[in-house]
Structures are given as structure tokens and as C-alpha cells.
Amino acid sequence: MKIKSYMLEDVKTCTKNETVDSVAKIMSTHNIGSVVVVKGNVPIGIFTERDLVRRVVARGKNPTQITVGEVMTKELITVGVDKRLREVYHVFVINHIRHLPVVKKGYLVGIISLKDIAKVVDGQIFGWSINRIDLSGDY
């Protein structure tokens, strides 16, 4: 299975000059864990919830006065749109990451998360559609 079928094409992006608080608001509004930092349509970094906690909050930095470019993950790992799901899963595991920008010829075309892959696996193994099951209650 190619990731093109499972990736999200409506990627939320920002520039490196935007403030952390404005990007955190984008993440909260859209209920997402990362925003891809771009120059044009080329990904140059990623800002994640982990970056927010470790590089901003834990260090006592003011999110209204610091730019995403100062605290984003600059060692960006991307995957090509033609990759298979199992290859992408290994990229997640080996690099201890949760979000991967998807590129075609260097340009951003989508994003896939570890959660997206988990939903596919759940569906294949258990026949579940995770969005339609109520897992609340006692376990």
C-alpha cells in the first residue's frame, strides 16, 4: 500500500518567522500535533508539540516573543509520495518521530502521522473503523 492513499493533503504550514504562540493556536484549532515549516512550498523544518514542550515551555521562553524558526526541528525527515506504508512505519520507529511530511520532487504534497498508520493497521487486523467505535468506559 502506498502512503498517497493515507496521507493528509491539507497540510497546515507556517514560515520560520511566525511566532510560536500563533502556530500553537493553529495546532489547537485544527487539533493537530505538528505544523510543517516551509519556504515557498519546500519543507525546511517541522514544529511539533514535543518542540513546544521541550524547547519553549520547559526552558521558560515566551511563546509570543520567539519564532518557530528558533525552536523548530531543523533536521527534517521526509518521505516520498511513492513509499509504501511499511517503509514509512520503519522511518517512524527508527527516528522516534510521529509526523512525516510527504514530498514529491522536494515539494510538500502531504503529511502522514503514526496515528494514521495505526488506524490502517487496526482496520486490517481487527476490522475496526476507529472513528466509529466507542472505546470509552471501564477496561
One Martini backbone bead per residue (centre of mass of N, CA, C, O) as a GRO file, in nm:
protein
  139
    1MET     BB    1   0.093   0.039   0.025
    2LYS     BB    2   0.047   0.359  -0.039
    3ILE     BB    3   0.052   0.674   0.117
    4LYS     BB    4  -0.137   0.846  -0.060
    5SER     BB    5  -0.408   0.715   0.064
    6TYR     BB    6  -0.328   0.830   0.385
    7MET     BB    7  -0.268   1.108   0.345
    8LEU     BB    8  -0.254   1.449   0.408
    9GLU     BB    9  -0.305   1.735   0.199
   10ASP     BB   10  -0.390   1.942   0.433
   11VAL     BB   11  -0.136   2.125   0.518
   12LYS     BB   12  -0.001   2.277   0.785
   13THR     BB   13   0.159   2.597   0.768
   14CYS     BB   14   0.473   2.784   0.794
   15THR     BB   15   0.696   3.014   0.892
   16LYS     BB   16   0.991   3.096   1.061
   17ASN     BB   17   0.860   3.397   1.157
   18GLU     BB   18   0.662   3.280   1.335
   19THR     BB   19   0.504   3.251   1.616
   20VAL     BB   20   0.445   3.020   1.850
   21ASP     BB   21   0.156   3.104   1.933
   22SER     BB   22   0.031   3.100   1.644
   23VAL     BB   23   0.095   2.798   1.588
   24ALA     BB   24  -0.047   2.677   1.835
   25LYS     BB   25  -0.329   2.771   1.742
   26ILE     BB   26  -0.340   2.598   1.491
   27MET     BB   27  -0.315   2.327   1.635
   28SER     BB   28  -0.567   2.360   1.812
   29THR     BB   29  -0.785   2.420   1.597
   30HIS     BB   30  -0.696   2.138   1.423
   31ASN     BB   31  -0.597   1.902   1.595
   32ILE     BB   32  -0.267   1.907   1.593
   33GLY     BB   33   0.097   1.809   1.624
   34SER     BB   34   0.175   1.976   1.352
   35VAL     BB   35   0.397   2.200   1.161
   36VAL     BB   36   0.506   2.298   0.858
   37VAL     BB   37   0.803   2.437   0.750
   38VAL     BB   38   0.827   2.691   0.496
   39LYS     BB   39   0.970   2.762   0.164
   40GLY     BB   40   0.726   2.802   0.008
   41ASN     BB   41   0.698   2.445  -0.083
   42VAL     BB   42   0.945   2.390   0.110
   43PRO     BB   43   1.064   2.196   0.347
   44ILE     BB   44   1.259   2.304   0.663
   45GLY     BB   45   1.052   2.201   0.888
   46ILE     BB   46   0.927   2.125   1.229
   47PHE     BB   47   0.643   2.174   1.446
   48THR     BB   48   0.590   2.044   1.769
   49GLU     BB   49   0.482   1.953   2.069
   50ARG     BB   50   0.764   1.878   2.163
   51ASP     BB   51   0.893   2.152   2.103
   52LEU     BB   52   0.715   2.319   2.289
   53VAL     BB   53   0.796   2.179   2.552
   54ARG     BB   54   1.122   2.163   2.534
   55ARG     BB   55   1.192   2.465   2.386
   56VAL     BB   56   0.988   2.645   2.562
   57VAL     BB   57   0.852   2.576   2.833
   58ALA     BB   58   1.100   2.432   2.984
   59ARG     BB   59   1.276   2.719   2.920
   60GLY     BB   60   1.095   2.984   2.961
   61LYS     BB   61   0.971   3.082   2.702
   62ASN     BB   62   0.822   3.323   2.500
   63PRO     BB   63   0.577   3.262   2.257
   64THR     BB   64   0.551   3.578   2.161
   65GLN     BB   65   0.896   3.611   2.118
   66ILE     BB   66   0.918   3.347   1.942
   67THR     BB   67   1.025   3.162   1.683
   68VAL     BB   68   1.000   2.879   1.505
   69GLY     BB   69   1.294   2.883   1.388
   70GLU     BB   70   1.429   2.853   1.684
   71VAL     BB   71   1.251   2.556   1.764
   72MET     BB   72   1.261   2.377   1.545
   73THR     BB   73   1.293   2.105   1.346
   74LYS     BB   74   1.571   2.083   1.122
   75GLU     BB   75   1.595   1.763   1.097
   76LEU     BB   76   1.437   1.677   0.837
   77ILE     BB   77   1.201   1.427   0.770
   78THR     BB   78   1.119   1.258   0.469
   79VAL     BB   79   0.880   1.139   0.222
   80GLY     BB   80   0.781   0.976  -0.043
   81VAL     BB   81   0.486   0.924  -0.220
   82ASP     BB   82   0.589   0.616  -0.312
   83LYS     BB   83   0.569   0.494  -0.048
   84ARG     BB   84   0.533   0.251   0.178
   85LEU     BB   85   0.392   0.186   0.474
   86ARG     BB   86   0.623   0.009   0.595
   87GLU     BB   87   0.850   0.215   0.543
   88VAL     BB   88   0.731   0.444   0.712
   89TYR     BB   89   0.719   0.301   0.980
   90HIS     BB   90   1.030   0.271   1.007
   91VAL     BB   91   1.088   0.572   1.021
   92PHE     BB   92   0.945   0.621   1.284
   93VAL     BB   93   1.097   0.417   1.466
   94ILE     BB   94   1.399   0.495   1.414
   95ASN     BB   95   1.335   0.827   1.477
   96HIS     BB   96   1.118   0.899   1.692
   97ILE     BB   97   0.841   0.973   1.536
   98ARG     BB   98   0.498   1.118   1.426
   99HIS     BB   99   0.582   1.306   1.171
  100LEU     BB  100   0.547   1.320   0.797
  101PRO     BB  101   0.652   1.458   0.533
  102VAL     BB  102   0.537   1.478   0.197
  103VAL     BB  103   0.713   1.428  -0.112
  104LYS     BB  104   0.763   1.588  -0.446
  105LYS     BB  105   1.039   1.697  -0.569
  106GLY     BB  106   1.061   1.859  -0.270
  107TYR     BB  107   0.757   1.895  -0.241
  108LEU     BB  108   0.478   1.957  -0.071
  109VAL     BB  109   0.186   1.706  -0.043
  110GLY     BB  110   0.203   1.602   0.268
  111ILE     BB  111   0.086   1.402   0.557
  112ILE     BB  112   0.201   1.168   0.812
  113SER     BB  113   0.104   0.956   1.077
  114LEU     BB  114   0.112   0.723   1.316
  115LYS     BB  115  -0.196   0.726   1.350
  116ASP     BB  116  -0.266   0.656   1.058
  117ILE     BB  117  -0.135   0.375   1.065
  118ALA     BB  118  -0.293   0.259   1.303
  119LYS     BB  119  -0.569   0.263   1.160
  120VAL     BB  120  -0.497   0.064   0.939
  121VAL     BB  121  -0.415  -0.173   1.119
  122ASP     BB  122  -0.677  -0.201   1.273
  123GLY     BB  123  -0.849  -0.260   1.020
  124GLN     BB  124  -0.691  -0.521   0.938
  125ILE     BB  125  -0.702  -0.681   1.211
  126PHE     BB  126  -1.012  -0.592   1.331
  127GLY     BB  127  -1.218  -0.419   1.145
  128TRP     BB  128  -1.189  -0.125   1.225
  129SER     BB  129  -1.339   0.198   1.286
  130ILE     BB  130  -1.214   0.426   1.497
  131ASN     BB  131  -1.441   0.656   1.450
  132ARG     BB  132  -1.696   0.434   1.533
  133ILE     BB  133  -1.582   0.372   1.823
  134ASP     BB  134  -1.659   0.304   2.160
  135LEU     BB  135  -1.392   0.321   2.417
  136SER     BB  136  -1.544   0.379   2.650
  137GLY     BB  137  -1.488   0.297   2.976
  138ASP     BB  138  -1.434   0.003   3.108
  139TYR     BB  139  -1.124  -0.225   3.146
   0.00000   0.00000   0.00000
